[in-house]
Amino acid sequence: MGKNDLYITVPSFFRCPISLDVMKSPVSLCTGVTYDRASIQRWLDGGNNTCPATMQVLQSKEFVPNLTLQRLIELWSESARRRTAVESPGSATPTRDEVSVAIERVKLEKENRDDLEMLSKILRFARESEENREFLAGKEDFVPMLVDLMGQVDSRTCSTPKLQVIQEVLKILSMIRSKIPDRKRFSNLILSNGRDCLTAIVVGNVRLMIDCTAVLEFIAVDAESKLLIAEREGLIPELINSVNRDSDPNLIEASLSCLIAIASPKRVKLTFIREKLVLNLTKLLTDPAMASVSVTEKCLKLLETLASCKEGRAEICGGDGAETETECVEAVVKKLMKVSTAATEHAVTVLWSVCYLFKEEKAQDAVTRTNGVTKILLLLQSNCSPAVRQMLTDLLKVFKVNSRSCLSAYDTKTTHIMPF
């Protein structure tokens, strides 16, 4: 068994969305999202009134212990400890001094970078805690050293040991990225010294691709960086290819997040459209097996972005490859209710763009055919934001519906209508 086989993969839902550490005391907010008690308490004590993961305004700041999840984490932790004790008695977490020595050795061993021992030791240290990740991110010259190391390896032609170097480096960078104090400087480092590493996403290793997309998302800080990322040969096609129903679920989420991060420039949107992103998003939205809240929100967010340009609207309203001309619009209508507040807002914006702002007749017909007008009326009764309420009102004008007369049969104080 190789040394990399000794690492225990942590289930993603065991990690706190804020600290990324395994939760010690999981608690759930009114939004249904679970956090570690210490992390969410710091967030709320800082004066925040939103759910960090969904950015929904909290109707209540109370949280409830998630005892089932806590028990699952305890069982998993005990199992992981037993496995580590049996398989890897010498893999204890390094101290800060030991990690500092490992970093110096990586700097010195310029001719022997196939040896992964030092990088593996640093990675073990980073996995242990948020404080350790802060220590690494704040250590002088550590991040530039990793970028320099990564930039000296061509993932398309390098040997397996050197590819493992990229993998370890990307794991570390992905893990500490949120602790890096100067995000813009880090972006510039990657896009200049380490730019060739962006091809790492096309090598076919799922774990490597997930870490790479996480780093790419983080360094997409402005229009220039987004274009530099998007224009890397083969990168966007590979990202879009990853957004299909047969991909690893974690890779799908990571790829969607990365696509959202680089989507704003017009040239990038046009590339998305040429590579048939709308078709893949439609398939995700219509597949019951892919109906997670997070995937749905990200798909709708991308469609909202694409609906801002003429070519995107044309694809949404009847691009090549769809089973029906308006399959995408119909999928959006079906996601108007009972997913999440964010999903509803994205879906409403897509429909408002194609039906009201640009008056695409095929889209209007699809909304009518799929009972969309009724859903719009019901959403007007919900506690939606003023911006969404205005878009819903505009949509009713398109369909020549008098909202007051149509809603007169309903008691507006009833609570049985739950769109979210």
Secondary structure, 3 states (H helix, E strand, C coil): CCHHHHCCCCCHHHECCCCCCECCCEEECCCCCEEEHHHHHHHHHCCCCECCCCCCECCCCCCEECHHHHHHHHHHHHHHHHHHHHHCCCCCCCCHHHHHHHHHHHHHCCCCCCCCHHHHHHHHHHHHCHHHHHHHHHCCCHHHHHHHHHHCCCCCCCCHHHHHHHHHHHHHHHHHHHHCCCHHHHHHHHHHCCHHHHHHHHCCCHHHHHHHHHHHHHHCCCHHHHHHHHCCCCHHHHHHHHCCCCCCHHHHHHHHHHHHHHCCCHHHHHHHHHCCHHHHHHHHHHCHHHCCHHHHHHHHHHHHHHCCCHHHHHHHCCCCCCCCCCHHHHHHHHCCCCCCHHHHHHHHHHHHHHHHHCCCHHHHHHHHHCCHHHHHHHHHCCCCCHHHHHHHHHHHHHCCCCHHHHHCCCCCCCCCCCCC
